[in-house]
């Protein structure tokens, strides 16, 4: 069981994490998918969500997954984040092959290693902001003390600028504030990977950009971020952009920053893995 440790601010984390993240990136990808397929149904009526995808994502990178509705980008994110499981193929995340894990083991792995951010926040309406964050910490470390969970939740909310809002219910928060709580919940367990599925989709442009900057800060601090989006302007600010079409990777291109953070079977020779 992974012990949950208090969060560090982006500046502090940047100093202690960046070097090791760079080493991991150079040695092997954080995410390695091979022939990854998610299919519903059988035969001629089968529906393919993800179709034989090969993809490497380096540690410490911010990667956008883009494509039209129904292209498979959210399905790919759900597979990488351990929310769903593939029909076939292999998926290694953080050195652990997760495609064959049983349901309980997969749930434990996800709680300990992955932070999930959804478009619709998914906050429990009867819990305060702090209690929503504490719940995620409890799932990751059931043996931890309540006082420790409270402290970590308060720090996580402080990181996203909501330290003074921890006792408010979701109904007392704006949409942008609710999404910040969702990000605080995602980072409270100090995950290796953040999967953010359309986290700016239900926000106005200015608020969406503020939320995106939080994801940029996480990447800068050494966390790998998978950012699923319809927003081309935000996608281009990521390290790399993975284009999905009909369940397949249609292309991988560099965004605003570091080249070589993502590779497909066609360009693995030049990918940083």
N, C-alpha and C positions, 0 to 999 in steps of 0.2 A: 504494500500500500504506500503510495506516495504521500509524504507529509506535506501539508500545505504550509508555505512560508509567507511572511508578510511581503506585500508588493514593494517594489522600489519605484521611485519616480523615473520618468523617461531619461532624464539626465544621468541619474545614478546608475540605472540599468545599462545605459549606453556605454559607460566606462568599463563595466565589469563583464558585459556579455558580448560585445561586438567582436572581440578577438576570437573567442571560441566559436561563435557563429560562422565567422569567416573560415575557420579551419574545417568545420563540418561541411560547409558548402564545397570546399575544395576536395574533400575526401569522398563524399557521397551525397546524393540528394536526400532531403528530408522526406519527400514523397516520391515513391517510385511505383507507377501503375503500369502493368503489362497486360495487354489484351483485355482490358477491363470492360465488362459488358453487364448491363442491367436490362433485363427483358421481362415484360409482363405478358403472360399467356404463352401459347404454343402454336406452332404451325403457321398457316397463312394469316391468322388473326393476331399474331403476336405483335406487341408494341415494343419498340426499342427506345429506351431512354438514353443509354450510353452504349455505343457500338464499337467494341474492339479498340479502346483508347489506350495509347501508350504515352505516358507523360512523366517527366521528372521535374520536381520543383525543389530548388535549393533552399537550404535553411537561411533564415534571415531575409527573405525576399518578400516583396509585395507584388502579388500576381493578380491581374484582373482576368476574369472569365466572362467573355461577352458572347452575344449571339441573340437571334430573334427568339420570341416566345416559342417554347417547344423544341429548342435546339439541344437541350440536354445539360445546360450549364448548372441548373439547380440540382439535377440528379447527380452530376459529377461532384458537386460540393457536398451533397449528402453522403455519398460514398466515401469521399476522402475524410469527412468528419466523423464517420462511424455512425451516422444516423440511420443509414440504409446499408444493405450488404449486396455485393455484386452477384449476378447469376453465374458468372464465370470470370476467369482471369485472376491475376494476383495483385495485391495492393499492400505495399510496405510503407509504413509511416513511422518515422523516428526509429528505424531499425527493427520494428516489430511487424510481422505479417498479420494483418487484421482481418483479411477476407475470410479466414477459416475459424475465427473466434466464435464461441457459442454466445448466445444472447447476453447472459449475465456478465461474461468476461468482456464482451464488447462494450456493454454499458459502463463497466468499471473503467476500462481503458479510456473511453470517451470523457468520462467525468474527470479523470486525472490529467489528461493530456491535451484536450481540445476545448476551446471556447467557441460557442456558437452565438451568432448575432443574426436575428431574423428581421425581415421588413416590418412585421407587425408587432415587434417588441416582445410578445409572449410573457408579459409580467403578470403575476398573480394579483388580481385587483384588491384582495383583502389584506395583502401584506404591504408594509411600508417599503420604500426604496431599499433601506438597509436589510430588511428581512428577505427581500427577493434575492439580494446578493448573498446573504448568509446561507440561503437554501442551497445554492450551487456549491458553496464551500463544504457544506455538510455532506453532500453527495460524494465529493471528492475525498473527504477525510472524515469518515464517520466517527473516528475515535478522538477527534479534536475537541477542545473545550469551547463552550459557548462564548466565554470571554475572548478567546483567541479569534473566533469567527467574527465577533462584533468589531474587534480591532482591525482585522483585515478588510472587512466590508467597508468600514469607515474610511480606510486608506484608499481603497479602490474608488469609492465615490469622490474622494478628494482629487484623485488623479484625473477624473473626467469633469471636474469643476462643480460637483454637486455635494460638497461636504456639508453645506448648510441645509440640504434638502433630504437628509437621510430618513427623517420621520414622516415624510409625506407619502400619501397613497398615490398610485399611478394616476387616479382621476384628478389629483391636485397638481399634476405636472403637465407641461406642454409636450407635444409630440417629440420635439428634439430632446427634451429632458428625459423622457421615457427611453429614448434610444440610448442616451448616455448611461442610464441605469443598466440597460441591457449590455452595454459594453463593459461597464464596471463588473457586472455579473460574469461576463466572459473572461475577464482578465484576473479575477480574484484568486483563481487557483494557480496562477502563474503558468499558463499552458504553453506548450511548445508551438501550437498551431491555433490560429483564429480562422474560422470559416464564417465570413460575413455575407449572407445571402440577401442582396438588395437592401442593405441597411439604410440607404438614403432614398429609397423608392417612394416612401410615403411622406417625405419631408419637403418643405419648400427649398429652393435652390440654396439660399444663404445658410440655412440650418444644415442641409445636406453636406455642404462644403465643410462646415465646422465638424460634423461627425467624421467625415473623411480624414480631416487633419488628425483626429485621434488615432485612426488606423495608421497613418503615416508615422506618428510618434511611436506606436508599438513596433513597427518595422525597424525604425531607427534604434530602438532599444534591444533589438535582436530577435523579436518574435516573427515567425513566418505568418503572413496574412494572405488568405485566399479571398479575393474581393469579387463577388458576383454582381454584375451591374448592367444596366441598360444605358448608363450615362457615358457617352464616348469621351467627354472632356475629362472626367475623373479617371477613366480607364487609361487614358494616355499619360497620366501622371504616375502610373505604376511602373515598376521595373520592367515588367513584361506583360503582354496581352495575349491571352489564349483565345482564339476564335472558335466557337462551337457552331456546327451546322449539322442537322439531322443526326445528332448523337455522336458525331465524330469531331476530332480536332481538325479544323479546316486550315489553320495556320497559327504560327507563333511569331510575334514580332516584339522588338524592344519598345519599351515605352520611354519615359523621360530619363531613366537612370540605368543602373548597372546591366550591361549585356551579359548573356550567358547564364541567367538564373533559371531558365526553363529549357527543357529539351524534349523533343519527340523522337520517335524511332528514326525519323529521317535526318535529324541533325544532332544525334547524340554524340557524334565524334567531336563536335565543337562546343557542346554544352559543358558548363561547369558542374560536375557531378561528384 
